[in-house]
Amino acid sequence: MSKLSDRIRRAGRVEAAPMGFAAAAARAPAPTLLTIVRLPSNDVGKAAEAAKNGADAIIIDDADAGKVTQAVGKADETAIGARPKAEPNAVEVVALRDAGADFVVLDVATALAEVLLQDKIGFVLQVSLERDDAGLRQLADLGLDAIIVPVAQGALLIEQMLALRRVSALSRVAVLVEVKTEVSANELQVLRESGVAGVIIDSTSLGKIGRLREAIGSLPARGKKREEHGEATIPPLAGVSSDHDHDDDDD
């Protein structure tokens, strides 16, 4: 399992509330959305800053094995992903893996299918929101770590929320989306409840990672909203039972 996949799994847990004051004080709740930073290859030196500020993963754009090696050397235990300049073949994916890449980002429409045969590295695919139902269901069988889908920047419309939920439900794969660091806690909660497992920010926002993580940390626990509201129960209409009894008597 890749580091990215493991962190997505942890973020998606619905954890039981700790018992007692001491238990609550002993452990801060884990973030329920990952914070992922996208760095251009000429800014790979900023990997150390991204890791120090709390990034869960870093994606290096236009990455080659050398850039991955540099990022890994600066980012401690942070998961390093590589988005190659051109779609790589199997040999190039192995080179990225051997350089320390935890996962590779590919375009579903142009990536070579053979690369998915490689092991000990995770795969993240860029996928369109308009992909048909059958195509989304097929993603579930590819053993992916996540998919990246495009969403409009700013407040999420209900139509976009429904599109995200459709992608998440049919693909059964963790969804990642790009956001601005000014995204509000309410918007983050809507994204999370729509199947989003992590948000991606660009290299110009490194100084704002802390603010983003605070917003994520302020979100209610997963499932809390549903538990509080519960399911509406409609009582039986008065007289329905007796009507059925009369029908039985007539028989």
Secondary structure, 3 states (H helix, E strand, C coil): CCHHHHHHHHHCCCCCCCCHHHHHHHCCCCCCCEEEEEEEHHHHHHHHHHHHCCCCEEEEECCCHHHHHHHHHHCCCCEEEEECCCCCCHHHHHHHHHCCCCEEEEECCCCCHHHHHCCCCEEEEECCCCCCHHHHHHHCCCCCCEEECCCCCCCCCHHHHHHHHHHHHHHCCCEEEECCCCCCHHHHHHHHHCCEEEEEEEHHHHHHHHHHHHHHHCCCCCCHHHHHHCCCCCCCCCCHHHHHHHHHHHC
